[in-house]
Amino acid sequence: MEPPLGFLPSDFGLLCKLHKSIYGLKQAPRAWYERLTSTLMSFGFVHNKCDSSLLVLNNIAGCIYVLIYIHDIILTDSSHSILQAIIPKLHYVFALKQLGDLDYFLGIEVK
């Protein structure tokens, strides 16, 4: 990284404050997790009491589970229609890539 234009080299006691995280920095995964979970919580999801990487949305139409592992997300639901309603909302905020049905996750075969 380079200091911004106008930053004098004699100002050694000054710092540059980043207004957003940069990919590759130690804080980037934490910033990503906070942004993702705050977005999901604004949709009505709540953290699971036993696992903070699992968020759950319960409503009349059914239940959606979102499992987060670093930058991978698993979405599953009890009714296909409510999942199809939440995916466009997530896609509006984030660049999503849907990989289809889940076969393997973290070396575990899913059937």
C-alpha positions in Angstrom: 0.0 0.0 0.0 1.0 3.5 -0.7 0.1 6.5 1.5 -2.3 8.9 -0.2 -1.2 12.0 -2.1 -0.5 14.9 0.2 0.7 12.7 3.1 4.0 14.1 4.1 6.8 11.6 4.9 7.7 13.7 7.9 4.4 12.9 9.6 5.6 9.6 11.1 3.1 9.8 14.0 0.1 9.8 11.7 -1.9 6.8 10.6 -4.1 6.0 7.6 -7.6 4.8 8.6 -9.3 2.4 6.2 -13.0 3.0 5.7 -13.6 -0.5 4.3 -11.7 -3.8 4.6 -9.3 -4.8 1.9 -9.1 -8.4 0.8 -6.1 -10.2 2.2 -5.8 -8.2 5.4 -6.2 -10.0 8.7 -9.4 -8.1 9.5 -11.1 -8.9 6.1 -12.8 -12.2 7.2 -14.2 -10.6 10.3 -15.5 -7.6 8.3 -17.1 -10.0 5.8 -18.7 -12.0 8.5 -20.1 -8.9 10.3 -21.5 -7.5 7.0 -23.1 -10.8 6.1 -24.6 -11.5 9.5 -25.9 -8.0 9.9 -27.6 -8.2 6.5 -29.2 -11.6 7.3 -30.3 -10.3 10.7 -32.0 -7.3 8.9 -34.0 -10.0 7.0 -35.1 -11.5 10.3 -32.6 -14.2 10.8 -31.3 -14.9 14.4 -28.1 -16.6 15.5 -28.4 -20.1 16.8 -27.7 -20.3 20.5 -25.2 -23.2 20.1 -23.4 -22.1 16.9 -22.8 -18.5 15.9 -22.1 -19.5 12.3 -25.7 -20.9 11.9 -28.5 -18.4 11.4 -32.2 -19.4 11.4 -35.3 -17.7 10.0 -38.6 -19.1 11.3 -41.9 -17.8 9.9 -45.3 -19.0 8.9 -44.2 -20.3 5.5 -41.4 -22.4 7.0 -37.8 -22.3 8.2 -34.5 -21.3 6.5 -31.1 -22.3 7.8 -27.9 -20.4 6.7 -24.6 -22.0 7.6 -21.5 -19.8 7.2 -18.0 -21.2 6.9 -15.4 -18.5 6.0 -16.7 -17.4 2.5 -18.9 -20.4 1.8 -22.6 -20.3 2.6 -25.0 -23.2 2.7 -28.7 -22.3 2.4 -31.4 -24.9 3.1 -35.1 -24.6 4.0 -38.3 -26.5 4.8 -40.1 -25.0 1.8 -38.5 -24.3 -1.5 -40.6 -21.1 -2.0 -39.2 -19.2 0.9 -35.7 -20.0 -0.1 -36.4 -18.6 -3.6 -37.7 -15.4 -1.9 -34.5 -14.8 0.1 -31.9 -15.5 -2.6 -32.7 -12.4 -4.7 -32.5 -10.3 -1.6 -29.0 -11.7 -0.8 -28.0 -11.3 -4.5 -29.0 -7.6 -4.4 -26.5 -7.0 -1.6 -23.8 -9.5 -2.5 -22.4 -11.1 -5.6 -23.6 -14.6 -5.3 -22.6 -17.7 -7.2 -25.1 -20.6 -6.9 -23.3 -23.9 -7.3 -26.4 -26.1 -7.3 -27.2 -29.0 -5.0 -24.8 -29.7 -2.2 -22.7 -32.8 -2.7 -19.6 -32.2 -0.5 -18.9 -29.7 2.2 -15.6 -29.6 4.2 -14.8 -33.1 3.0 -18.2 -34.5 4.1 -20.5 -36.1 1.5 -24.0 -34.8 1.7 -26.9 -36.9 0.5 
